[in-house]
Amino acid sequence: CTGALAKAEPDDRQDVAEPLHEVLRRLAAIHDIGLETLLQRLLKRYLEAPIALAPKTAELLLPSMRYQASLADLQSGESEQRRRIVYILGHISDAVSRLLSFAYSSTAGISCLSRSRALEILFAVASHDDIAQQQRVADVRCYFQALLYLGDFEFVGIPQSIAEFLDCEKPALARSIWVDHHQDPKAVQLICNMCLDFSVDDPELIQRMIPRLLAAKLFRYVVGVLDIISAMPCYAGIEALPAFWNQAVSGYMLQLIQTNNADWMCAALAVLGVCIRSPHLLSIDSTSIVQLLARRDAANNVPLRLACTVFDVLPFNQASEAALQARFDAMDAETLGQLVQQLLEFADSDSVAVASQLAVDWRVARSLTLAFDLIDEQGTHELALLRPPMSTMIHAFVRNRIACDKLLTAVSACIERGKHKLALSLVSQYYSVRSVDVLAEDALRAQVALDDVPEDDGDRTGDMDDTVDMGTPHGTLDISLAARKRVSKIPDSLKLDIFMRSHA
């Protein structure tokens, strides 16, 4: 039955639990033991099993952090073990009792992390009231936290008991560990966690620890630490915080492209999201990061794609733009097209959901705009516009050119190549996403007399096209309501003429 459970997904609990319970009933009958006894034995076995820390969490060093990161990965061995336990817990009151009993058991040989596993599951499946019926919730939470720390103390090699840890003054403990173990990155990470979890008011200690952590290349961890301490008044006065931010972010970006991490873009976006909400955002040297990445070559353009993402997300900087522009200029048309396609594939991927906090419209992102500007400049529209069928790149190119009001070169290229229908379509789309006042203003600039404009009635049944935005004019010309109504009925052929003459 363990093998069958290993293949189960989290959402399949009901489907898996019922066959499992049936198997257990049969086993109980065969061996003439009670089902409840069999369930308790199986639960004990699962709870006592060694913690399965995901290999990719090794960079986090401390077991408690690796354990929590492993749980976040639904495909990890620990997540699988967790599902096995949940499947056989039974009624919630019994589950609470069994999990608490295991966590507080006086039996020797049960690891701190195994006890922590029981309490983590307890807080996941039971409500505050369910737990409170058997034990004070605050006490259980303190014990849970202490277990996680005890596992880390054991890993680092620092003797400590539950009672000692719960009773001690955390600032004094943190400082004493620093004195004896400041050369060990694992111990420094442990001290740093204590400072954050227990609000140790010691800016000098924090300022000493972060360089040690950066030297150990714990860049992602340091970004998380900086995110927390930047919101803590007691640490706000640390003058080195901007420098720490720059070292951590740039170090992590370079670390990403050096590791074979399939989720590199999601990881990068998570860090950039932290940067966006940082009070030190404007101190982060995006130019140096973009330049470092843009100079590197790797498979699938990963460094350059990451440089583009940094440029798109962090505040605009002309030096960053120049660095990317120089790299794009050095590319041949085919290579540039491949890069654009890779950027668009990312824009379409599910990972963009992670970046929703970044408020970036990836279809009109700065890096794409630079690439499309270069296509316009070089006249290589075969890459992004003039090749059937309509690809993702074509749609993105058109949307970008319209949004940036840079459509003229593309329309001219269509006309020069005899693609008159495509030119009509582009101009029609251009005006369809803008207020009717824009077309009216362009008509006046093109010296087209609005009263003489022929009407394109088409299938219209009313005096106005319902899709036209008749909001307050945002232009600078004085356009009457009657004129705007008439402009809304201009045929596409005349729209093209107006567009070309007004944008020339």
N, C-alpha and C positions, 0 to 999 in steps of 0.2 A: 504493500500500500504506500510505502514511502516513495517508491519509484513513480507511482501514478501521481502522487501529489507534486512531485518535482516538476511535472509538466503543466501544472495548473496555473492559470492566470488569476489575478486578484478578483476579477469580476465573476469568476466561475465558482465562488464559494458554495453556493447552494447545490450546483450540479455535482461538485466533487465530494462535498461533505456527506451527502446521502449515501452514495456507493461506499464511501469509507466506513461509515457507521454500520452499514450492512455487513461489510467484510469483518469488522470488529465483532459484531454479534455472532457471526459464524465461528470466528476464532475462539470467542469466549465459550461457546457451546462445545466446540471440539475439545478444548483443554479443561472444561469444567471449572471455569472461574467466572466471577461476576463481570459483567460488562463495565461497570463503574471502576472496578479494580484494574481492568485492562486499560481503560482510558487514562487512569491516573499514572499507570506505569509508562504508557506511551508519552504522556505529557511531560513527565519527569525526565524521560530520555531526551526529548526534544529541547527542553529548557536547559538541561545540563550540557548539551552539545557545544563544542568550541565555537566561539564567534567566528563567522566566515567574513573576514574583512576583504573587500574587493581589492584586487591588485592595483587598480588604477587610483586608489585613494592613498597609496604609499607616500605621496608627497606631503600629506597632512601630518605625518609622523605619529602623533599621539593616538592611541587606540580609541579613546572616546570620540574623537573627531572622525576617525576612519569608520567607526561603527555607525555614527549618524549619517555620514556620507554614503555608506553602503546601503542603508535603509532607503535613501532617496533614489537609489537605482533599483527599479522594480525587477530587473533581471539578475540582480546579484544573488549570491548564495544565501546571504543573511535575509534578504527579502523573501526568498523561497522558504527558508526555515521559519520565518515569522508567520507565513501563510499556513504552514503545517500546524503550528501551535494554535492559531486562531480557529482553524477548522474543527478542532476537537475540544474546545474550551467548554462547551455546553452552556447551560443557563447562566445569565449574567451574574447572579448572586453567587453561584458556585465558582464561576470564573474568577471573580474578585477574590474569593477566599483562597482558591488554589494559587493564584499568582502572588498574593501577599504572603502566603505561607512559604512559598518557595523563596521569595526575595529575602525574607527575614529568618530563614532556616538557620539553625545553629550547626548544621551538618558541615563538617570540614571538607575542603576540596572543591567547593563550588566557587568559581571565579567571580570577581566583582562584575565583570561585564555580563556574565550569564544572569546574575541577579538583576542587573540593569535591564537586560532584555525583558525579563518578566514584568518589571515596572513600566517600561516603555509600552508594552502591549496593554498593560492595565490602563494607562492613561489614554490609550487609543480606543479601547473598546468600552470602557466604563465611564459613566457620568460622574460628576462631582458628588452627587447625592448617593450614587451606588457605592462609591468608595467610603464616603463619610459614615455610612451605616456600620462599617467595620473598623475604620481607623481615621484619625485626623488627616485630612488631605495635605495640609501644610507640612506635617511631619513626614508623610510619605515622599513629598517632593524634595524635602531637604535630604532625606535618606537616599533618594534616587541620584541627586546631584553628587552627594558624597561618594556613592559607589562609582560613578564615572571618574571622579577625581582619584579615587583609590586605585582604579585600574591604571591610570596614567602614572601615579606615583610608583607603582610596582614596575611599570615599563621603564621608567627613567632610573629606577634603582634607589629610590628614596624611601626609607622605612616610614610607615604611617598607618595608623589604625583609624577605624571609623570614629571611635569615640574621641580620639585626639583631634581629628580633623574637624569634627562638629563643634568641639569646645574651644578650639584655638582662635586667636586673633589673626584673621587672614592677612592684614597688612604686614604684621610681624613675620608670619610664615613666608610670605612672598619675598620679603627682603632677605631673610636668612637663606632661602634657597638660592637667591641671586648671588650671595656672597660665596657660596660653596660650589655652585654649578653654572656660573654665567658663561662658561666656555662651551657648554653642551646645548645645541639648538633645541633639542627636545625639552630640556629643562626650562629654557628661556620661553618656549611656547607655552609650557605649563604655567609659568609665572604670569605671563601675559594674560592667559585665560582667567586666572584668579583675579588679576587687577580689574578686568572688565566685569566678571560675574559678581564680584563682591565690592565694586566701586571703590577700589583702593586709590585714595587721593595722593598720588605720588608722581607728578609729572617728570621729575628727574629720573625715576626708575624707568618709566615708559620711554623717555628719550634715550636711555642707554640700551634698552632692549631692542628697539626697532632696527638700528644698524646691524645688530647681531643676526636678526631674522632675515634682513635683506642679504647679508653676506652668505647666509645659508640657502639663498635662492627661494625662500618661502614667500614669493611675491604675491600669490593669490591670497594667502593668509594675511599678509600685511595690508593688502587693500581692504579686506574685511575689518581688520583692526582699526584702520584709519577711518573707515566709514562710521564705526561706533564712537571712537574717541572724539571725532570732529563735532559730535553733538553733545559732548559732556563738558560742562563749563570748567571743570577742574583741569582739563587738558587743553582748553582753547588757546591758552597763551603760549603754547610751545612754538617757538619761532621756526623750528626746523620742519614743521608739518608740510609746507609746500614742497620742500626738497624731498621729503619722504614719499609724498604722493607721486612725484615725477619718477623717482627711482622704482617704486613698486609697479606703477602702470607700464612704464617702458620695459622694465625687466620682464613683466608677465607677458607682454605682447611678443617679445623676442623669444621667450620660453615656449610660447604656443607654437611658433613656426618651426621650432627645433624638435618638437615631440610629434609622434605619430598619433595625433588626437583627432579622431573623426568628428568630434563635436567642437572643433576649434572655434567656429563662428559663434555658436551659442555661448561658449565660455567667454569669448571676447566681448560679446554684447552684454553679458552679465556684469563684467567689470566696467564697461563704458557706462552702463546704467548707474553704477555706484558713483562714477565720476560726475555724471550729470547732476546728481543731488548733493554733491560735495560743496561746502562753502568755499573750498579752494579750487573750484573748477577753472577759474580764469588764470590760476597760477600753474595749471598743468600745461607743460610745453608740448602741445600737439605737433608743432613743427618738427621738433627733434624726433618724435616717435614716427611721424610719417616719413621723414627722410631716412631714418634707420631701416624701416621696412621696405621702402621703395627701392633702396639700393640692393636688396637681396633677391636672389633668384631661387626658385624651388618649383617642384612639380605642381601643376595646376594653378600656377600664379598665386599660391597661398599668401606669401608676404605682401604682394601688391594688392591683392583683394582685401587683406587686413588693413593695409595703409588706406585704401579707399574708404573702408568702414570707419576708421578713426577720423578721417577727414569729413565724412558725412555726419558723424554724430557729435563730435566736439565742436565748440564754437569756431566759426570761420576764421581762417588765418591766411593771409595772402601768400606768406612764405610756404605754407603747406600746399596751397594751390599751385604755386610755381614748381614745387618738387614733383608733384604728380603730373603737371603739364609737361615737364621735361621728359619724364618717363614715357608718357603717352606719345610724345613727338618722336621718340626714338623707335617706336614700334612700326612694323609694316601693317598694312590694312588688315591682313588676315589675322595677325596676332591681336590687334586691337579689337577686332570683331569677336574673337574667342573670349577675350577678357570681358567684354560687354555681356556676352551670353552667360558667362559664369556669374556675373553680378546679378543678372536678371533671374537666373536659377535660384540664387539665394533669396531674392525678393519674393519668389513664389513659394519658397519652402515653408514648412510648418514652423521652423525655428524663428520666423519673424514674429510669431506670437509672443516670444520671450521679450522682443524689443519694443513692445507696444508703448512702454513707458518712455521711450526715447523720442517719440513724436517725430519720427522721420518718415516721410513718404518716399519709399525706396525707388519708386518709378521716376521721381524727379529729383533724386539725390544729387548732391554736388558733383560726385565723381562721374555719374552717368552724364550729367550736363557737360562736363569737360570733354568726355569721350565723344558725345554727339556734336559738340562744337567743332571738334577736330574733323569729324566726318564731313560736316558742312564746309569747313575750310579747305579740305583736300578734295572735295567733290566726289567722295567715294560712297555715294548714296546707294550703290548696288549692295553694300553691306547691310543697310538698315531700312531700305525703303522700296527699291525698285526690283525686287525679286519675288516672284510668287512661290509658294502661297503666302498668305499673310501670317508671318511668324510672330512669336512673342516679342522679338526685337523690333519688328516693324511697329507693332502697337505701342511699345514703350517709347520708340523714337518719336512717333507722331504726338503722343501725349506729352512728352517732354518738351518738344519744340513749341507746342501750343501753350503749355503752361508757362514757359519761359519767354513767350512772345518772340520766338526766333524761327518762325516758320517760313520766312520769305525765301531763304536759300533753297530749302527743300522744294517749295512750289516752283521756283524758277528752274530747278533741275528737272522736275517733271515736265514742264513745258518744253524745255530744250530737247528732251528725249522723246517727245511726242506722246507723253502720258497725260493727255488733256483731261480725261475723266478722273484720273487720280488727283490732278491738281484741283479740279472742281470739288472733289470729295474732301480734300484737306482743308480748303478754304471754308467749305460748308461746316465742317467740324469745328474749325476755329471760331466761327461766329456763333455756333450753336451753344457753346459753353460760356459765352460772354453775354452781358446785357445787350439788349437791342440798341442801347445808346452808343456802344462801341461801333457798330455798323453804321449808325447814323452819322457819327463824327467822322468815320473814315470816308463816307460818301461825300460829306461836305469838303473834306480835305482833298478828295479826288475831283472836286468841282462837278459832282453829279447833282443836277437839280432834282431835289426830292419830289417835287410836284410832277415832274415829267417821267418818273420811274414807272415802267410797266409793271402790272401786278401779275404775280405767279399764283393764281388761285388754287391750282392743284385740287386736292380733296378737301380744302377748308370749307367748313359750313358756316363759320362765324366770321365776324369782322377781324378777329385776332387769333393768332396761333396760341393755343393754351399753354404751350411750352415756353413761350417767350417771357423772360423776366421783365416786367414793367415796373421795376422798383425805381427808387430815386436815381436820376441820372448822376453818374459819378465823373463825367467828363468835364471839359472846360468850355465847351461850346454851348451856345444857347439853342436848344433843339425843342421845338414845340411837340406837344402830345400827338397832334395830327401827323406830324412828320415821322415820329417814331412808329406810329401805327402803319404808315405806308411803307417804311423801310422794312418792316417785318415780312413783307410780301415780295421782296426783291428776289428774282430768280438767281440760281446758282451761277449762271454764266456772268451776270452783271456783278455778283458778289466777287467773283474772281478778278474782274476788271477793276473794281473799287479797291480790292486788297492790294493788287500790284501797284496801282497808281498812288495809293495813300502811303504805302510802305517803301516806295522807291527812294 
